[in-house]
Amino acid sequence: MNNGPECPQKRSDISEIASQSHDELVSWRCLWRRLGSKIRVPLWLLLVFSILFYVAIKYRAESNLLTVFLSYLPAWTLASLPVFCLLTSVIFANWRLSFASAVVAVTGTLWLGGFHLRVPWRERQSVKELQTLKVMTYNRGQGASRVLGDFQRQIDADIAVFQDAGRRLSQISEMPEFSGFRHGQQVGEFVLISRWPIVESAALDLDWTETPGRRYRAGCRTIVDWDGTLVAVYNLHLPTPRDLLYWYASRGTFLYGLLGLVPGTPLAERHLLYLRPWRARVEMISRISALVRDEVVPVVLMGDLNMPPAGESYQILCDLMQDAHMAAGSGFGSTFPANLRSIARVGSPWLRIDHIFLSGHWKVILCESGLNYSSQHLPVGAILRLR
C-alpha cells in the first residue's frame, strides 16, 4: 500500500502541534517569570521584617506578648519566615534572595539561641598552673544526684550553688564528690557549699511589682573568703513563666501581641494587663543589677534565672556583667528541658535559662554545661581567674 501522498500532510500536522506546544511552553515560562518578578519585592520585604523581628526578640522581648512567647521557643523555629523566603526564592530561581534568606535563617537562629564558638586558649592548657576559682549552679528540684556527681567530677567546683534545694544541704554535703567542702549554708530553697569560708549571708527579698506590696525571695547573697579575696556570690531563682506560657499556647493569648498594637483600644489595654508579670521581671532584674553595681568586691551571679539569652532582662545583665557562656562557652549551652521522654525530646534541651554572670574583675577561662540528660535542668560550671 502506498501512503506517499499523505506524508506531507502528516508532517504539517506534527509541525503545527510542535509549534503549539512550543508556544504554550514559552507562554508558561513568561507567566512564571512574571510571577517571580512580582513576588520578588514582597519576599525581600518579608526578609527585612524577619530581621527586625529578630532584633525585637533579642532586645525588647518583654514589651510584647508575641515576642516574649517566641523567645522561649527553640531558636530554630523562629527561622520559619526566612526559610519560607528561601524555599520560595529557590522555586523561582532567585539565587541572590536564596542566599540572603539562608544567611538570615542561620545567623538569626545562632544569635537568638545564644550560640558561641569557643576558640581554644593557651590558658586552658595550663589551667592547673593558674589560681582559678571554679563555680557551678544547679537547680536541684527535679534533678538527680547522679547528674550532680558526674558534673562535679567534670568541673571540680570550689563553690556550688543550688536552687529548689530545700532541706538538702546535708544530702548534698554528704556526697563523695563534695567531701572537701567544709562550709555550707541554706536560706530557704537556696543552698551554697564552699571549700572556702563563708563570711556573711542574707536573703534577697525584692518587690514583685505586678502585685503591690508583695515581696518575692529572688535569691541569696553570700560573701565568701577566697584565699584572702572577698567574693560576692549571688544565688538566684527567678519566678518561672511556665504556667503563663502554657496558658498563652493553649488559649492563643500571645496573639494579643498583634491584636493590641493599636493604642487606646480595649485590646491594647488587655495586652498591657497581660504584660504586667513580664514588666515585673524586668524591674526585678533591674533591682538586682543595681545591687551588683554597688558591690565593691568581685561578683559571681549564678542560678536558674528562667530567662533565655534574649530580651530586655538578659540585656540589662549583659550591659553590667559578662555572660560566662558567651565569654568561654561552646555551642548553645542549653540547660532546659533536658529530661523529656516524648517526641518533644527531639532537639531538647533547647533553652539556656541557667546562667553564670560575672563582674569585670574576672576572666572566664571555661564555661560548660552538663551532658547527662536525666534531670530537668542541667548544671552549669565555669573556671575563673581574677584579671
C-alpha atoms as one frame of an Amber mdcrd trajectory, in Angstrom:
protein
   0.000   0.000   0.000   1.353   3.398  -0.946   0.732   6.255   1.523   3.140
   8.653  -0.098   0.703  11.462  -0.825  -0.364  11.641   2.881   3.164  12.172
   4.290   3.373  15.956   3.686   0.040  16.419   5.466   1.192  14.386   8.462
   4.436  16.342   8.635   2.429  19.561   8.554   0.194  18.382  11.418   3.163
  17.334  13.511   4.886  20.643  12.870   1.750  22.538  13.866   1.396  20.547
  17.099   5.079  21.101  17.923   4.674  24.802  17.257   1.634  24.997  19.559
   3.476  23.102  22.313   6.438  25.422  21.974   4.179  28.481  22.151   2.443
  27.125  25.258   5.816  26.404  26.891   7.029  29.899  26.107   3.771  31.293
  27.472   4.145  29.350  30.724   7.746  30.448  31.060   6.767  34.082  30.602
   3.986  33.725  33.131   6.362  32.066  35.613   8.972  34.779  35.188   6.340
  37.469  35.536   5.094  35.850  38.764   8.666  35.573  40.027   9.308  39.257
  39.357   6.101  40.265  41.122   6.834  38.178  44.221  10.467  39.294  44.495
   9.780  42.579  46.288   7.324  41.098  48.849   9.873  38.378  49.659  12.622
  40.932  50.238  10.272  42.925  52.478   9.402  39.750  54.399  13.105  39.049
  54.864  13.711  42.575  56.184  10.733  42.130  58.521  12.304  38.886  59.787
  15.490  40.733  60.678  13.571  43.461  62.534  11.556  40.763  64.309  14.777
  39.075  65.434  16.048  42.382  66.816  12.785  42.952  68.714  13.004  39.498
  70.316  16.676  39.880  71.197  16.439  43.284  72.866  12.789  44.015  73.730
  11.011  40.666  74.041   9.179  41.561  77.263   7.499  44.549  75.595   5.131
  42.380  73.571   3.313  39.102  74.338   4.114  37.601  70.959   7.851  38.298
  71.090   8.216  37.136  74.693   6.303  33.942  73.893   8.516  33.252  70.889
  11.694  33.921  72.886  11.033  30.726  74.899  10.628  28.529  71.818  13.540
  26.667  70.209  15.587  29.209  68.279  15.349  27.229  65.050  11.543  27.580
  64.994  11.971  31.345  64.644  13.652  30.825  61.289  10.321  29.942  59.642
   9.962  33.297  57.835  13.435  33.360  56.220  13.095  29.635  55.427   9.837
  30.393  53.609  11.674  33.105  51.671  14.458  30.634  50.917  12.168  27.923
  49.570  10.100  30.337  47.504  13.144  32.044  46.018  14.650  28.662  45.092
  11.440  27.725  43.254  11.674  30.945  41.238  15.457  30.599  40.768  16.203
  33.887  42.544  19.624  32.876  43.829  20.553  36.213  45.374  17.438  36.177
  47.546  18.000  32.491  48.298  21.482  33.211  49.612  20.300  36.174  51.695
  17.440  34.108  53.170  19.798  31.265  54.104  22.181  33.694  55.812  19.357
  35.336  57.798  17.902  31.952  58.840  21.234  30.584  60.078  22.589  33.721
  61.735  19.205  34.505  63.327  18.984  31.038  64.841  22.525  31.214  66.224
  22.076  34.770  67.513  18.751  34.268  69.275  19.840  30.915  70.691  22.964
  32.417  72.261  25.397  30.332  70.226  29.094  30.786  70.932  32.019  29.182
  69.151  34.795  28.609  71.644  38.318  29.186  70.391  40.967  27.201  72.296
  43.042  29.439  74.522  46.566  28.886  75.607  45.404  29.450  79.165  43.252
  26.325  79.025  46.374  24.249  78.565  47.765  25.487  81.867  44.619  25.854
  83.998  46.191  23.826  86.803  49.066  26.303  86.977  46.736  29.300  87.438
  44.995  30.446  90.585  41.457  29.775  89.470  38.060  29.745  91.102  35.678
  27.067  89.850  31.962  27.625  90.345  28.779  25.794  89.429  24.996  26.183
  89.659  22.264  23.555  89.534  18.510  23.557  90.029  18.178  20.519  92.259
  14.366  20.462  92.368  13.808  17.818  89.705  17.459  16.923  89.414  19.367
  13.744  90.088  22.307  13.001  92.347  23.991  11.093  89.533  23.828  14.154
  87.258  25.267  16.331  90.011  28.017  13.852  90.862  29.029  13.423  87.222
  29.257  17.161  86.678  31.231  17.810  89.871  33.789  15.248  88.773  33.929
  17.053  85.441  34.248  20.643  86.718  35.655  20.112  90.264  33.923  23.255
  91.555  35.151  25.205  94.595  31.805  26.940  95.159  28.475  25.363  94.228
  25.021  26.909  94.499  21.662  25.154  94.260  18.058  26.219  93.796  14.906
  24.297  94.736  17.125  22.565  97.282  15.118  23.000 100.473  16.379  20.691
 103.268  19.027  19.209 101.003  22.155  20.844 102.413  23.175  17.751 104.370
  22.287  15.418 101.496  24.475  17.346  99.055  27.320  17.818 101.534  27.472
  14.070 102.186  28.022  13.203  98.528  31.555  11.804  97.960  32.186  14.398
  95.241  31.765  17.201  97.803  33.757  15.644 100.632  36.252  18.536 100.608
  33.565  21.185 101.148  33.731  22.241 104.786  31.457  25.264 104.577  27.777
  25.355 103.736  24.658  27.390 104.336  20.968  27.221 103.461  18.430  30.044
 103.160  15.055  28.615 102.238  15.362  26.850  98.891  18.862  28.235  98.322
  21.947  26.217  99.215  25.622  27.148  98.910  28.562  24.895  99.714  32.178
  26.007  99.523  35.755  24.942 100.076  36.349  28.470 101.359  34.932  30.184
 104.489  31.561  31.925 104.360  31.784  35.422 105.849  28.139  36.530 105.695
  24.873  35.683 104.009  21.486  37.333 103.514  18.280  36.606 101.632  17.276
  38.791  98.693  13.626  39.708  99.248  12.577  42.038  96.452   9.367  43.778
  95.411   7.210  41.979  92.849   5.599  44.987  91.189   2.826  43.040  89.455
   1.158  42.784  92.871   1.619  45.922  95.018   3.059  45.123  98.428   4.161
  41.608  97.508   7.731  40.527  98.223   9.471  37.709  96.390  12.548  35.854
  97.598  14.670  36.034  94.468  17.797  34.524  95.945  20.583  34.803  98.450
  23.740  36.939  98.613  26.787  35.373 100.243  30.293  36.693 100.843  32.983
  34.021 100.518  36.610  34.479 101.584  38.510  33.029  98.626  42.079  32.780
  99.834  42.019  36.317 101.236  39.851  37.817  98.478  36.226  38.528  99.324
  33.802  37.407  96.619  30.083  38.220  96.481  28.117  35.181  95.298  24.517
  35.725  94.201  22.405  32.554  94.108  19.200  33.386  92.214  15.953  31.682
  91.230  13.531  33.983  89.436   9.805  33.183  89.031   9.038  30.520  86.454
   6.909  31.647  83.480   5.877  28.056  82.698   2.184  28.399  83.581   1.933
  31.684  81.689   3.496  30.187  78.576   1.239  27.117  78.722  -1.761  29.415
  79.046  -0.622  31.531  76.104  -0.173  28.411  73.960  -3.499  26.801  74.890
  -5.644  29.934  74.504  -3.703  31.850  71.882  -3.174  34.709  74.345   0.144
  35.573  72.691  -1.875  36.896  69.718  -2.692  39.956  71.825   0.829  40.984
  70.836  -0.648  41.649  67.383  -4.250  42.469  68.247  -3.269  45.002  70.896
  -0.872  47.085  68.820  -3.337  49.951  68.324  -3.097  52.258  71.389  -6.254
  53.254  73.232  -8.309  50.221  72.206  -9.717  47.596  74.615  -7.396  45.008
  73.073  -4.392  47.255  73.752  -5.468  47.655  77.381  -5.816  43.884  77.720
  -2.372  43.461  76.185  -0.835  45.827  78.731  -2.565  43.923  81.523  -1.090
  40.627  80.335   2.350  42.235  80.111   2.457  43.125  83.807   4.238  39.952
  85.012   6.897  40.393  82.329   7.467  44.029  83.230   7.728  42.932  86.869
  10.512  40.528  85.873  12.381  43.316  84.096  12.064  45.558  87.137  13.310
  42.781  89.427  16.356  42.235  87.216  16.956  45.992  87.253  16.901  45.943
  91.045  19.349  43.032  91.184  21.614  44.855  88.733  21.561  47.915  90.982
  22.677  45.774  93.939  25.510  44.276  91.888  26.577  47.719  90.673  27.010
  48.829  94.293  29.340  45.934  95.131  32.979  46.768  95.859  34.212  43.172
  95.562  34.269  40.708  92.638  30.806  39.289  91.915  29.637  35.889  90.685
  25.909  35.773  89.897  24.504  32.301  89.216  21.259  30.398  89.205  18.067
  29.403  87.458  17.019  32.775  86.080  14.183  31.312  83.949  15.401  33.681
  81.264  16.566  32.815  77.736  19.550  34.631  76.217  17.199  37.187  74.668
  15.006  40.002  75.875  15.332  43.130  77.951  16.105  41.307  81.218  19.023
  39.478  79.650  20.364  42.682  78.087  20.224  44.506  81.433  22.543  41.904
  82.946  24.797  41.839  79.873  25.187  45.632  79.997  26.600  45.307  83.517
  28.234  41.881  83.621  29.697  39.257  81.315  27.817  36.112  80.387  30.221
  33.246  81.117  28.860  31.168  78.237  29.299  33.949  75.694  32.815  34.534
  77.032  34.105  30.944  77.065  31.253  28.545  76.364  30.661  26.308  73.376
  27.556  25.882  71.228  24.162  26.938  72.567  24.833  25.782  76.137  21.175
  24.773  76.530  20.135  23.616  80.000  16.357  23.069  79.832  14.244  20.943
  79.352  16.685  18.041  79.429  14.648  15.042  80.584  11.764  14.899  78.114
  10.584  11.404  77.243   8.067  12.105  74.461   8.612  13.026  70.836   9.311
  16.548  72.114  12.698  15.278  73.277  13.936  15.721  69.708  16.067  18.844
  69.852  15.946  19.181  73.641  17.288  20.835  75.662  16.631  23.976  73.634
  16.760  26.805  76.210  19.614  28.286  78.214  17.830  29.584  81.307  20.511
  28.624  83.868  23.269  31.223  83.788  26.544  32.400  85.265  27.218  36.140
  85.088  30.410  37.788  86.278  31.634  41.257  87.154  34.507  42.767  85.189
  37.013  41.587  87.810  37.002  38.112  86.268  38.377  36.493  83.162  36.453
  33.392  82.123  38.677  30.506  81.116  35.977  27.910  80.526  32.202  27.539
  80.793  30.414  24.210  80.389  27.014  22.650  80.988  26.253  19.061  81.935
  25.816  16.302  79.389  23.752  13.851  81.443  20.158  14.417  80.295  18.403
  12.564  83.119  17.320  15.701  85.010  15.036  18.590  84.127  17.804  21.203
  84.368  21.452  20.731  83.510  24.181  22.093  85.788  26.435  24.889  84.571
  30.024  25.455  85.646  32.800  27.972  84.948  36.516  28.336  85.607  37.520
  31.879  86.509  40.559  33.885  87.421  40.986  37.451  88.552  42.289  39.868
  85.952
